[in-house]
Amino acid sequence: VAGGVALPFGADRVEQPLLKRRMIVRLLGLFGGIAVLIVVFGLASSLSATFLEMTRDLGIRSAVGASPLRLAFEAVRWAVGAVLARCLLTLPVSILLGRLMVLDPGPAGWDAASWVGASLLLGAIGGAAAFLPARRAAAVDLSQTLRSG
């Protein structure tokens, strides 16, 4: 009996290996979700700290005539470019790990769509994590920025 439904003769032999695989897939999904959260928070805190350190530079650019929106756009462009460059640098490692991981009789393989999706997601997170601190730093008064540094 599986899920309250009587199974035909011999179906439990088929069901047992599937239950183990489902449990493994659920655990891998849970660990993957935790890893994504760690990456998101680490990336966001790293970029926030970077742009808080750049407050003086952004203040000087603002005094020269750059608008706060323009400075925030440049910061977001820089952050997204940095994240995507890191994704490209990790491409060979992800392909190699995809070939080395073995599930059942053959290799797990490498999924280009998942890799591209993860790279785009990290780029979007990087842009969002850079926008608010960069906009806040660009809007700071120049005299206050120069006195604090």
N, C-alpha and C positions, 0 to 999 in steps of 0.2 A: 504494500500500500504506500503510494507516494502522493503526498498532498491530499490525502483523503480519498483518492481514487484507486481502485483495485487495478493492479498492473497485470497484463497477460503473462502467461508462463514464460520465464526466461528474461523478461524485461528488466528485472532488477540487476541482472548481469550487465546490461547496457547502461543502466542508470547510475551504478556505483562509480565507474570511471568519470562520467560526466559531472557528478557531484564534486569530485575532487578538483576537476578542472575549473568548474565554476567558482569554487572557493579560492583557488589560486588566482583566477582572473579578478575576483573581487578584491583580494588582498593587494594585487598589483595596482589596481585602480585606486585603492585607498592610499597606498604609498606614493603613487604618481600624483595624486591630488595634494598630498602633504608636501611633496617636493615642489610643486608649482607654487603653493602658498609661500614656502620659504624663499623661492626665487623672487616672487613678486615683492615681498616685504624687503628683502635684501637689496633688490634693484631700486626700489622706491627710496629707501633710506640712503643708499649710496648716492643717487642722483640729487636728492634733496641736500645732502651735506655738501656736494660739489658746488651746487648753485648758491648755497649760503656762503661758501667761501669766496665766490665770485661777486659778491655784493659790491665791493669797491670797484672792480672793473666795469660792472654793469652801470654803476652810478656815474662813472667818468664818461662812458659812452652816451649815457642819457644827457649829460651836460653838454656834450659836443653836438647833440641834436637828434639822436636816435629816439624814436618813440618807444614807450614801454611795450606796446604790442609788437613792434619790430624786434626788440630785444628778446622778448619771450619767444617769438617765432624762430629766431636764430638759435636760441638755447634748445628748443624742442627739436629743431633740425639736427643740431649737433648730437643730442642724446639719442635720437632714433638712428642716426648714422652709426654711432658708437655701438649700439645694441645690435644692429644688423651686421656690422663688421665682425663682432664677436660670434654671431651666428654662422657667418661664412667661415670663420676660422675653426669652428667646431664641426663643420660639415664632414671632413675626412674621418674624424673620430666617431661621429654618429654612424657613418656608413660601415666602418670597421666593426663597431660594436653590434650593429645589426647583423653582420655576417658571422660574428663569433657566438652570438646568442643562439642556443639550440633548443628548440621545443619539439618534442616528439622525435621523429627520425631525421628532420632536416632543419636547416637554419631558419630563424624567424624572419629574416629579410629586413630590408630597409624601406620605409614608407615615405616617399617624397612629399605626399600631400600632408602628412602629419608634421613633417619637418618644416615645411613652408608655413603651415598654420601656426605652429609654435613660434617660429621666427616672427611672424606678423603680430602675434599676440604679445610677445616680448617687446617688439618695437612700439606697439600702441601703449603698453604699460610704461615704457621708458619715456615716451612723449608726454603722457599724462603726469608722470612723476616729476618731469622737468618743468612743465608749464607753470604750475602754481608758485614754486619757489623762485623761478626766474622772473615771473611777472611781479612778484612781491619785491624782489631785489631790484628790479629795474625801476620801480615806482618810488624807491627810497630817495629822500632829499639828498642832493650832492654834498651839501655842507655837513650834514650829519654823517654821511659815509666817509668823508675825508677825515673828520675828527675822530672817528672810531678806529681807523686803521693806522 
